[in-house]
Amino acid sequence: MSDHEYDLIVVGAGPAGSSAAYAAAKNGIKVALLEKEENVAQTVRTSGVTWIDYAKEFGIPEDCYNPIRTYNFCSPNNIASISDDKPKAAVLDVRKTFRFLADQAKKNGAEIFVNTNVTEVITENGKIVGVKASSSNNEMVFRAKMVIDASGFQSVVSKSLGLVKQWKRFGVGAEYEAEVENVNADTWWLMVGQMYSPAGYAWIFPLGKNLVRIGVGIGKPESEVDPTERLDELIEKGVGPIKDLGKITKKEFHYGLIPNEGLSRKTVYDNLILVGDTAGMANPLVLEGIRYAIKYGRVAGDTASKAIKSGDTSEKALRHYEETWKKEIGPKIKSAHKVQAKWLKLSDDDWDKEIGIISNLTADEFLDFIRADFTVSKMVKLATHHPMLAVRQFFNIVKGA
Ligand SMILES: Cc1cc2nc3c(=O)[nH]c(=O)nc-3n(C[C@H](O)[C@H](O)[C@H](O)COP(=O)(O)OP(=O)(O)OC[C@H]3O[C@@H](n4cnc5c(N)ncnc54)[C@H](O)[C@@H]3O)c2cc1C
């Protein structure tokens, strides 16, 4: 048994945890970042699509991602292909990026404990004051003034405290990283309709050279289909744009879960902050959560370190964090849920029509939509002034949300 004392414990070295540890350590407090795997990002559970403006804002080096400037979106009988002059989306080298984020935390003084699986919480007077973890054959105790739960979907700390239950609505994704014969490295494919995914979508995301990630995401409990089985079927039959990839040599399998319950969780308690997937921060339309995990991971680390320095780590002192993130992305998540509810009801014929409408969007309109950057003023403008009636109707669904 070994005992450790810190100002702040961050559980989970995903993008949220590493970013929280970085921001807190930068403010001069003593931070421990605990990760259960043997290395940061040992297991990849994400497709890694993000946006170049965010990557630049976070200081993620350019060699961590492959830029995308053509967005193909297909249904069983239709294709929208939207090209931009310059790339705005990016497919991350997930390991390199997540390790870069953890390294930033380390360089600023955070201590990273890998192979350290948090199993229990320690409380005093009903408040968290530390965690217990197991590592190889060692039991470890970490005590601190505050804890940040960044353990992702599992939400190990919040669950152990009885503050949250397992997510009931979530997405499940299965994906192969593979070498293929033919691919446009700056072009992605999103594929919708029953044959691809009965409640979700399939994708081809290029990583540069001849590498791609081919995957299927399925919403639960809406569909019982197993994404791994569906993915194998699509590859075996060479469905849609998968056929054009030529020979597919699988290199690595990725599998993961992502919450899809919007703003249902409270994210601050005495001595505790929830962030990233633990807080349910993903954009539900395409189940995209990395940029919010990094952005609000930093806000969480900054808030926690300031509270620790001031000697007040009560829920009241931390409330600013929850108010900030819910104000900034809450309306976007709610609007994205509305669009998702509509998309879940579409038949293949409806999808063919929807794709026809989407093909009339400019690259920026498409990206705002897919990123769920639904500011009310932008949506009202598109719903009332877009030159095409069908597009106006398309945007009406998110207007005013
Ligand atoms: C199939 C799939 C595809 C996705 N594609 C995209 C995409 O293209 N773009 C995008 O932006 N988002 C995508 N997402 C979502 C994105 O991956 C998440 O929103 C993001 O990773 C959340 O970051 P996080 O740090 O909160 O959690 P995570 O990335 O899950 O990190 C949590 C960390 O905590 C560690 N941990 C867990 N339990 C413990 C424990 N008991 N003790 C110690 N450590 C622990 C884990 O090992 C992990 O390292 C996808 C998700 C899935 C499932």
The ligand as a Tripos MOL2 file, in Angstrom:
@<TRIPOS>MOLECULE
LIG
   53    58     1     0     0
SMALL
NO_CHARGES

@<TRIPOS>ATOM
      1 C1        -16.8420    4.8290  -31.7720 C.3       1 LIG1
      2 C2        -16.6440    6.2510  -31.3580 C.ar      1 LIG1
      3 C3        -16.2360    7.1780  -32.2990 C.ar      1 LIG1
      4 C4        -16.0610    8.5000  -31.9180 C.ar      1 LIG1
      5 N1        -15.6500    9.3920  -32.8650 N.ar      1 LIG1
      6 C5        -15.4230   10.6750  -32.5130 C.ar      1 LIG1
      7 C6        -14.9380   11.6000  -33.4570 C.ar      1 LIG1
      8 O1        -14.7240   11.2660  -34.6250 O.2       1 LIG1
      9 N2        -14.7070   12.8660  -33.0410 N.ar      1 LIG1
     10 C7        -14.9280   13.2690  -31.7560 C.ar      1 LIG1
     11 O2        -14.7130   14.4400  -31.4290 O.2       1 LIG1
     12 N3        -15.4050   12.4090  -30.8390 N.ar      1 LIG1
     13 C8        -15.6380   11.1180  -31.1820 C.ar      1 LIG1
     14 N4        -16.0740   10.2350  -30.2420 N.ar      1 LIG1
     15 C9        -16.2680   10.7200  -28.8810 C.3       1 LIG1
     16 C10       -14.9430   10.9940  -28.1670 C.3       1 LIG1
     17 O3        -14.0790    9.8990  -28.2990 O.3       1 LIG1
     18 C11       -15.2100   11.2930  -26.7020 C.3       1 LIG1
     19 O4        -16.2040   12.2960  -26.5800 O.3       1 LIG1
     20 C12       -13.9340   11.7580  -26.0170 C.3       1 LIG1
     21 O5        -12.9070   10.8090  -26.1250 O.3       1 LIG1
     22 C13       -14.2190   12.0520  -24.5390 C.3       1 LIG1
     23 O6        -13.0370   12.3010  -23.8520 O.3       1 LIG1
     24 P1        -12.9090   11.9730  -22.3020 P.3       1 LIG1
     25 O7        -11.5290   12.3770  -21.9340 O.co2     1 LIG1
     26 O8        -14.0590   12.5490  -21.5880 O.co2     1 LIG1
     27 O9        -13.0820   10.3890  -22.1750 O.3       1 LIG1
     28 P2        -12.1910    9.2010  -22.7390 P.3       1 LIG1
     29 O10       -11.5460    9.5910  -24.0180 O.co2     1 LIG1
     30 O11       -13.0670    8.0030  -22.7160 O.co2     1 LIG1
     31 O12       -11.0370    9.0190  -21.6560 O.3       1 LIG1
     32 C14       -11.2820    8.4620  -20.3930 C.3       1 LIG1
     33 C15        -9.9740    7.9260  -19.8410 C.3       1 LIG1
     34 O13       -10.2090    7.4590  -18.5000 O.3       1 LIG1
     35 C16        -9.5480    6.2360  -18.3110 C.3       1 LIG1
     36 N5        -10.2330    5.5180  -17.2230 N.ar      1 LIG1
     37 C17       -11.4640    4.9630  -17.2430 C.ar      1 LIG1
     38 N6        -11.7390    4.3560  -16.0810 N.ar      1 LIG1
     39 C18       -10.6570    4.5460  -15.2870 C.ar      1 LIG1
     40 C19       -10.3340    4.1170  -13.9680 C.ar      1 LIG1
     41 N7        -11.1660    3.3660  -13.2420 N.pl3     1 LIG1
     42 N8         -9.1270    4.4930  -13.4590 N.ar      1 LIG1
     43 C20        -8.2390    5.2340  -14.1790 C.ar      1 LIG1
     44 N9         -8.4930    5.6340  -15.4620 N.ar      1 LIG1
     45 C21        -9.6860    5.2910  -16.0020 C.ar      1 LIG1
     46 C22        -9.6740    5.5380  -19.6720 C.3       1 LIG1
     47 O14        -8.7260    4.5130  -19.8360 O.3       1 LIG1
     48 C23        -9.4400    6.7230  -20.6180 C.3       1 LIG1
     49 O15        -8.0890    6.9050  -20.9020 O.3       1 LIG1
     50 C24       -16.2890    8.9040  -30.5930 C.ar      1 LIG1
     51 C25       -16.6940    7.9710  -29.6390 C.ar      1 LIG1
     52 C26       -16.8710    6.6590  -30.0120 C.ar      1 LIG1
     53 C27       -17.2960    5.6570  -28.9890 C.3       1 LIG1
@<TRIPOS>BOND
     1     1     2 1
     2     2     3 ar
     3     2    52 ar
     4     3     4 ar
     5     4     5 ar
     6     4    50 ar
     7     5     6 ar
     8     6     7 ar
     9     6    13 1
    10     7     8 2
    11     7     9 ar
    12     9    10 ar
    13    10    11 2
    14    10    12 ar
    15    12    13 ar
    16    13    14 ar
    17    14    15 1
    18    14    50 ar
    19    15    16 1
    20    16    17 1
    21    16    18 1
    22    18    19 1
    23    18    20 1
    24    20    21 1
    25    20    22 1
    26    22    23 1
    27    23    24 1
    28    24    25 2
    29    24    26 1
    30    24    27 1
    31    27    28 1
    32    28    29 2
    33    28    30 1
    34    28    31 1
    35    31    32 1
    36    32    33 1
    37    33    34 1
    38    33    48 1
    39    34    35 1
    40    35    36 1
    41    35    46 1
    42    36    37 ar
    43    36    45 ar
    44    37    38 ar
    45    38    39 ar
    46    39    40 ar
    47    39    45 ar
    48    40    41 1
    49    40    42 ar
    50    42    43 ar
    51    43    44 ar
    52    44    45 ar
    53    46    47 1
    54    46    48 1
    55    48    49 1
    56    50    51 ar
    57    51    52 ar
    58    52    53 1
@<TRIPOS>SUBSTRUCTURE
     1 LIG1         1 GROUP 0 **** ****
